Amino acid sequence: MNFNALFIKYKSGTATDAEIEIVEAEIEKNKIINDYLAESLDDLFLEEHTDSLEIKEQVSNRLRKNILYSVISIILLYVFLNFAISPLVDSMYYNPKKVTQGENMNDITFDMVALTELTVPGYQSTMALVNKKGYGSYDIILRRTNEFGRNEERIPIQLTRNRREGFFDYLFSYDLETKLIEEAPLQFDYENPLKDLKSEHNYASVFITFNNPLSLLEATSYELTYNQLIFQWMSIEHGTEYQNEKIGFQPINSIRTSFGDRPNKALYPLFYLEDMYSNGEKMSSSFEKSLADNYEIHVKTLLNYMIDRKAFVTVFDRNHMRTKFYEDTLSYIDENGIKVEGMLIYGETNDLVKFIEKADVYGIQIVDMKASQYSRK
């Protein structure tokens, strides 16, 4: 009889005593074998798997790897945004930090030099400091000097994708703004300002206009003859419809600062007027004639520069029509020559009176006064 038949009889209670002993002996044997197999499986599992601490370590390692991958992904995204997307956005707008005009100086420094000389009498732009914020945004600090007050101004400008924010002080000459921009030339007086100058013994800033515009040669003759005065700025005729607009340049003796760096000299000769001494050009005839010739080159260079810098003019100048204003002015002086219609002059009041009484002056505006040439305001 096989064990299966014995086990059936054992379960049904019909097995003999001898058969019960055989079955129970087999059951005992199976218990021993099962215990052995269970121990073997545990050992095998422990060999193939780590203990609980090692399992925790594996989990921790996996978490660390996931975190590391996440950090790397964030860093790569940051790098992509700042070194791929941000420069792409920057390229779509005026970038004041670019260096394309000179060798080292940022473009906006030269842009502001030209804009200030042409349109902001009595000031010189010296430097533009630019902090790039990314995505077409910049913080700009314009440094300029008030030549009469002998002090430096720092004007903050925020630029966000060709949109200016904050005050636009860099466009204005505070003392002259109402006198040269808002008031028509016919409102200039002569007798009362002259009387005031005669009664004062101070150092003054005056803006004068002439009955008949002067040629550059006549203007330089005045400048060289009355060398005790500082001819700070000469206003020129522009022949456009915007007759109340003033545009001009700084004569050689008014200039105090420039940089070693320059825009392309072949394209923009005498961008800085003092280069006429080092270039040796147009200096063979009389100094008066040479000076007038160099003034003409300088003025045309500034106008050509502004015309070429359309992106800057569009963003920073008074309005979007200014490029055409510069183009029309250049066309006018190419056809008619440069005519000086007014002058901003600094000097002792008695010296100013002597000049005004000799010159063919139409109107006088006393812009400011102070105790002496060297005092600050």
C-alpha positions in Angstrom: 0.0 0.0 0.0 1.4 3.4 -0.9 1.7 6.3 1.5 -1.2 8.2 -0.1 -3.6 5.3 0.7 -2.2 5.0 4.2 -2.6 8.8 4.8 -6.3 8.6 3.6 -6.9 5.8 6.1 -5.1 7.9 8.8 -7.3 10.9 8.2 -10.5 8.7 8.2 -9.5 7.0 11.4 -9.5 3.5 9.9 -5.7 2.9 10.0 -4.3 0.2 12.1 -1.8 0.9 14.9 1.1 -0.1 12.7 -0.2 2.1 9.8 -0.6 5.1 12.2 3.0 4.7 13.3 4.2 4.8 9.7 2.2 7.9 8.8 3.2 9.8 11.9 6.9 8.9 11.4 6.6 10.4 7.8 4.9 13.6 9.2 7.7 14.1 11.7 10.3 13.5 8.9 8.5 16.2 6.7 8.6 18.7 9.6 12.3 18.3 9.9 12.8 18.7 6.1 10.5 21.8 6.1 12.4 23.5 8.9 15.6 22.8 7.0 14.3 24.3 3.8 13.0 27.3 5.6 16.4 28.0 7.1 18.0 27.6 3.7 15.7 30.0 2.1 16.3 32.7 4.8 20.1 32.3 4.2 19.6 32.6 0.5 17.5 35.7 0.9 20.0 37.3 3.2 22.8 36.6 0.7 20.9 38.2 -2.2 19.5 41.2 -0.2 21.1 43.6 2.2 20.0 43.9 5.8 17.6 46.7 6.8 20.3 49.4 7.2 21.7 48.6 3.8 18.2 48.8 2.3 17.8 52.2 3.9 21.1 53.3 2.5 20.1 52.1 -1.0 16.8 54.2 -0.7 18.8 57.2 0.5 21.2 56.8 -2.4 18.4 56.7 -4.8 16.8 59.8 -3.3 20.2 61.6 -3.4 20.5 60.8 -7.0 17.1 62.1 -7.8 17.8 65.3 -5.9 21.1 65.7 -7.7 19.4 65.2 -11.1 16.8 67.8 -10.1 19.5 70.3 -9.1 21.5 69.6 -12.3 18.3 70.1 -14.3 17.6 73.5 -12.6 21.2 74.6 -13.2 21.0 73.6 -16.8 17.7 75.5 -17.2 19.2 78.6 -15.5 22.3 78.4 -17.8 20.0 78.0 -20.9 17.8 80.9 -19.9 20.7 83.3 -19.1 23.2 82.3 -21.8 20.8 81.5 -24.6 17.4 83.1 -24.1 18.5 86.3 -22.3 21.2 87.2 -24.9 18.6 86.5 -27.6 16.1 88.9 -25.9 18.9 91.4 -25.4 19.7 91.3 -29.1 16.2 92.4 -30.0 16.5 95.7 -28.2 19.0 98.6 -27.8 21.9 97.3 -25.7 23.8 100.1 -23.9 26.5 97.7 -22.8 27.6 96.8 -26.3 31.1 97.8 -27.4 30.8 98.4 -31.2 31.8 102.1 -31.6 35.1 102.2 -29.7 37.6 99.6 -28.6 36.8 99.5 -24.9 34.1 102.0 -24.0 30.4 101.0 -24.0 28.4 102.5 -26.9 26.0 104.5 -24.7 28.9 106.6 -23.4 29.6 107.9 -26.9 25.9 108.1 -27.6 25.3 110.3 -24.6 28.4 112.5 -25.4 27.0 113.3 -28.8 23.4 113.8 -27.6 24.5 116.1 -24.8 26.8 118.2 -26.8 24.3 118.7 -29.6 21.2 119.4 -27.5 21.9 120.1 -23.8 23.8 123.4 -23.5 26.1 123.9 -20.5 26.6 120.2 -19.8 29.2 117.6 -20.7 28.5 113.9 -20.5 31.5 112.1 -19.1 30.6 108.4 -18.6 27.7 106.0 -18.6 27.9 103.1 -16.2 25.7 100.1 -17.1 24.5 97.2 -15.0 23.0 94.4 -17.2 19.9 92.8 -15.5 19.1 90.5 -18.4 16.2 90.1 -20.8 16.7 93.5 -22.3 16.8 95.3 -18.9 19.5 97.6 -17.7 20.3 100.0 -14.8 22.3 103.0 -16.1 24.0 105.8 -14.3 24.8 108.8 -16.5 27.6 111.0 -15.2 27.7 114.6 -16.5 29.1 117.9 -15.4 27.3 121.2 -15.1 30.0 123.4 -16.5 28.8 126.7 -15.0 28.1 125.2 -11.5 31.3 123.1 -11.7 29.6 120.1 -10.2 29.0 116.5 -11.3 25.5 115.0 -11.6 24.7 111.3 -11.6 21.4 110.6 -13.3 19.8 107.2 -12.9 18.1 105.7 -15.9 16.2 102.4 -16.0 15.8 100.8 -19.4 13.5 97.8 -19.9 13.2 96.5 -23.5 13.5 100.0 -25.1 11.3 101.6 -22.5 12.8 104.3 -20.3 11.7 104.5 -16.7 12.3 107.2 -14.1 13.2 110.8 -14.7 14.7 111.9 -18.0 16.9 114.6 -16.6 19.7 113.8 -18.9 17.8 115.5 -21.7 17.6 118.9 -20.1 19.7 121.9 -19.2 17.8 123.1 -16.2 18.8 126.7 -16.3 18.3 127.1 -20.0 15.2 124.8 -20.5 12.6 127.5 -20.4 14.8 130.1 -22.1 15.9 128.0 -25.1 13.2 125.5 -25.6 9.8 126.9 -24.4 10.3 130.6 -25.1 10.4 131.9 -28.7 13.5 133.9 -29.7 11.3 137.0 -30.2 10.8 137.1 -26.4 14.5 137.7 -25.8 15.1 141.1 -24.2 18.2 143.4 -24.6 18.1 146.5 -22.5 17.0 145.1 -19.2 19.5 142.2 -19.1 22.3 144.5 -20.2 21.3 146.9 -17.4 21.4 144.1 -14.9 24.8 142.9 -16.1 26.2 146.5 -15.7 25.0 146.7 -12.1 26.5 143.4 -11.1 30.1 142.4 -10.4 29.8 138.7 -10.6 30.5 135.8 -12.8 27.6 135.2 -15.2 26.2 132.8 -17.7 24.3 134.4 -20.5 22.8 133.3 -23.7 22.7 135.8 -26.6 21.2 135.8 -30.0 22.4 137.9 -33.0 20.5 140.1 -35.4 22.2 138.3 -38.2 23.6 134.7 -37.9 27.3 134.5 -37.9 29.5 132.4 -40.2 31.8 130.0 -38.4 34.7 132.2 -39.3 33.0 135.2 -37.6 32.1 133.1 -34.6 35.7 131.9 -34.2 36.9 135.5 -34.6 34.8 136.5 -31.6 36.0 133.5 -29.6 39.7 134.3 -30.2 39.3 138.1 -29.8 37.4 137.9 -26.5 39.5 135.1 -25.0 38.8 136.2 -21.4 35.3 134.8 -22.0 34.4 131.1 -22.2 32.2 130.5 -25.3 30.5 127.4 -23.8 28.1 126.5 -26.6 27.2 127.8 -30.0 23.6 127.4 -31.3 23.4 126.8 -35.1 20.6 127.3 -37.6 19.0 124.0 -38.6 16.4 125.2 -41.1 13.8 122.7 -40.0 10.1 123.4 -39.1 11.0 123.0 -35.4 12.2 126.6 -34.9 12.2 126.6 -31.1 14.5 123.5 -31.1 18.1 124.3 -30.3 21.1 122.4 -31.6 24.7 123.3 -31.4 28.2 122.4 -30.4 30.9 123.2 -27.8 33.8 125.3 -29.0 37.4 124.1 -28.3 38.0 126.2 -25.1 34.9 124.9 -23.4 35.9 121.3 -23.5 37.3 119.7 -20.3 37.0 116.0 -20.6 37.4 113.2 -23.2 38.5 109.6 -23.3 41.4 107.8 -24.8 38.9 105.6 -26.7 37.1 107.0 -29.7 34.5 105.9 -32.2 35.9 105.0 -35.7 38.0 108.0 -36.7 37.6 107.3 -40.4 33.8 107.4 -40.1 33.6 110.0 -37.4 36.6 112.4 -37.7 37.0 114.9 -34.8 34.2 113.2 -32.8 36.2 114.8 -30.0 37.2 118.3 -31.1 40.5 118.4 -29.3 41.8 115.7 -31.7 42.4 118.5 -34.2 45.6 119.3 -32.4 46.9 115.7 -32.6 45.7 115.0 -36.1 47.5 117.9 -37.7 44.8 118.3 -40.3 43.3 121.6 -41.4 45.9 123.5 -39.4 48.1 124.8 -42.2 46.3 128.2 -42.8 45.5 130.8 -40.2 44.4 129.4 -36.9 41.1 131.2 -37.1 40.3 129.6 -40.4 41.6 126.2 -39.3 39.4 126.4 -36.2 36.3 127.2 -38.3 37.1 124.3 -40.7 37.5 121.9 -37.8 34.3 123.1 -36.2 32.4 122.3 -39.4 34.0 118.8 -39.5 33.1 118.2 -35.8 29.4 119.3 -36.1 28.9 117.2 -39.2 30.5 114.2 -37.5 28.2 114.5 -34.5 25.1 114.7 -36.7 26.3 111.7 -38.8 26.9 109.8 -35.7 23.4 110.4 -34.3 21.9 109.6 -37.7 23.7 106.3 -37.6 22.7 105.6 -34.0 19.0 105.4 -34.8 18.3 102.7 -32.1 19.7 105.0 -29.4 18.0 108.1 -30.7 14.6 106.3 -30.9 14.9 105.2 -27.3 16.7 108.1 -25.6 16.1 111.3 -27.5 13.1 113.6 -27.1 10.8 111.9 -29.6 10.8 109.3 -32.4 11.2 112.1 -35.1 14.7 113.1 -33.9 16.6 111.1 -36.5 14.8 113.0 -39.2 15.6 116.2 -37.4 19.3 115.4 -37.5 19.1 114.4 -41.1 17.3 117.6 -42.1 19.8 119.7 -40.1 22.7 118.0 -41.9 21.1 118.5 -45.3 20.6 122.2 -44.4 24.1 122.9 -43.4 25.5 121.0 -46.4 23.6 123.3 -48.6 23.9 126.6 -46.6 26.9 126.2 -44.4 27.0 126.4 -40.6 25.4 129.6 -39.3 25.7 130.5 -35.6 22.5 132.1 -34.3 23.3 132.2 -30.6 26.0 131.6 -28.0 26.1 130.5 -24.4 28.9 132.5 -22.8 30.5 132.5 -19.3 32.5 135.4 -18.0 32.9 138.4 -15.6 30.0 140.7 -16.0 32.1 143.6 -17.1 33.7 141.5 -19.9 30.4 140.2 -21.0 29.1 143.8 -21.3 32.0 144.8 -23.4 31.4 141.9 -25.8 27.7 142.5 -26.0 28.1 146.2 -26.8 30.5 145.4 -29.6 28.8 142.5 -31.1 25.6 142.7 -33.2 23.5 141.2 -30.4 19.7 140.9 -30.7 18.7 139.5 -27.4 20.2 138.5 -24.0 19.1 136.0 -21.4 20.9 136.0 -18.1 21.0 132.3 -17.3 22.8 132.3 -13.9 25.3 134.1 -11.7 27.8 133.3 -9.0 30.5 135.0 -7.0 33.4 134.0 -9.2 34.5 131.6 -12.0 35.9 129.1 -9.6 33.0 129.0 -7.0 30.6 126.1 -7.1 26.8 126.4 -7.0 
